[in-house]
Amino acid sequence: MKQEKITRFIKTEDADRKWHVIDAENLVLGRLAAKAATVIRGKHKPIFTPNTDTGDFVIVINADKVKLTGKREQMKTYFTHSMYPGGQKIKTFSELIDKKPEYVITQAVKGMLPKNRLGRKLIKKLKVYAGTKHPHTAQQPEALSL
């Protein structure tokens, strides 16, 4: 008798959601973002389904203490445009880490998620805070090591 192979597709409601905390102090930005994107997407679970949100929530604390390797701290730039003539704004990593450290980590993780409506839904599961305090203690997040 021939055995059938069945692919199971998990519904979003059936996914077991957990909360994880990552302490970004002295971590490299890209490696932190890659791990966070993997957990948010749900690729670390055996029930991973590419077209469904099966991932967990990620809280990143100490976002202002994240590092870059080599000379990238002076060389890395972030580009935005207001869509008006001459409306481009270019800021360096060191300028942004002083003013908006949450933006740096959010953009790094967002670049590693799908570029569609699933990706726009998944990025909302990332919570980034500059200090050590966060308002998600009621969710009992687990520490995630890199």
N, C-alpha and C positions, 0 to 999 in steps of 0.2 A: 504494500500500500504506500502510495506517495504522500509524503508529509508536506503540508502547505506552509509557506512562509507568510506570515501576516505582519504588515507594518501597522503599528498602533500610532494613531495621532491623538495626542492629548489635548483636551480642551483647556482653555485659559482658566476656567473655574476649578478644574481638577488639580492644578499645580499647587503644591504646598509652598507657601511663601515664607521665607525667613528674612531676618534683618542681620546685616553684617556691618561691623565697624572696622575701618582701616585707619591707622594712625600714620599720617603722611610725613611725619618728622624724619628727615634725612633719607627719604626714599627718592629714587629716580622717577621723574614724571612719567615717562613712557611705560616703564614696567608697572607702575601703580595703575595707570590708565588701562593697560592691557588686562590686568587681573580684575579690575572693577568691571570692565566691559564684558569679560567672560562670565562673571557672576550675574550681572544684570541680564545678560542674554539667556542664561540658563544652561550654558554649554558644559558646566561641571556636573550636571545631573544626568542620570541615565534616561530620563524621560524627555530629553531635549527634542524639540520639534522646531524646525527652522522658521516656519511661518506663524508661530504662536508665541505669545509671551508666557514663558514658563520659568523665568528667572526670579531672582531675589532682589531685595532692596539693599543698597549700599550707602553707608554713611561714611564720609571722609572727614576726619578732624585734623587740625593743625595744617590746613592747606597752605598757610603762609610760610611753612618750613620745608616745602618740597624743593628738591634740587634738580639740576641738570648737570650732565657730565661735560668735561672739557671746557671749551670757550663758548658753548652754546648760550650761557646765561647772558652774555653781551650780544651775541649774534642773532638769536631767535627773535623774530618779529611777528606781530599779529596785525592783520590787515582788515579794515572795515571800510565800507564806502556808503555814503548817504544817498547815492544815485543822482546827486546834483553835480554839475561841472565843478571840478576841483574839490570834491567832497571826500577825498580819501584820507583816512587816518591810519597812520602806522605807529604802533607802540612796541617797545621792546619788552622782553620777558621781565626784566628787572623793574621796569616802570609798572607793569601790570601786577606783579606779585606784591608790590607795596600798596597799590590802590584797591585792586579787586582780585585777591588770590583765589576766590571761588571760580572766577571766570576761566582761569588758566586750566584748572583740572577738568572743569565741565567741557571745555572745548576739546581737550585731549581725549576724553572718553567718548564724546559725541562723534569724533572722527573715526572711532573704531566700531561704531554701531551701524546698522543698515541705513541707507539713505532713502527711506520711504516712510510711510505712515507708521509702520511698526517701530522704526527707529525713533520717531518723534514721541511715540508712546513710552518707549523704554527709557529715554533720557530723563523722564520725570521720576524714575525710580532711584536716581542718584541725588543724594543730599550732601552738600559740601559746606563745611564751616571752617572759618579761619582759626578759631581758638579750639580749646579742648572741650568746651561745653556744647551740647546739642539737646534739642527738645524731644528726642525720640527714646528716652529711657523706658517709657511705658511699653515699648515693643520688645524689650529685653534683647538687644542686639548682641550677637556673638562676635568676639574679636577674630579678625581674619588676618593671618600673618602672610608675609610675602617671602 
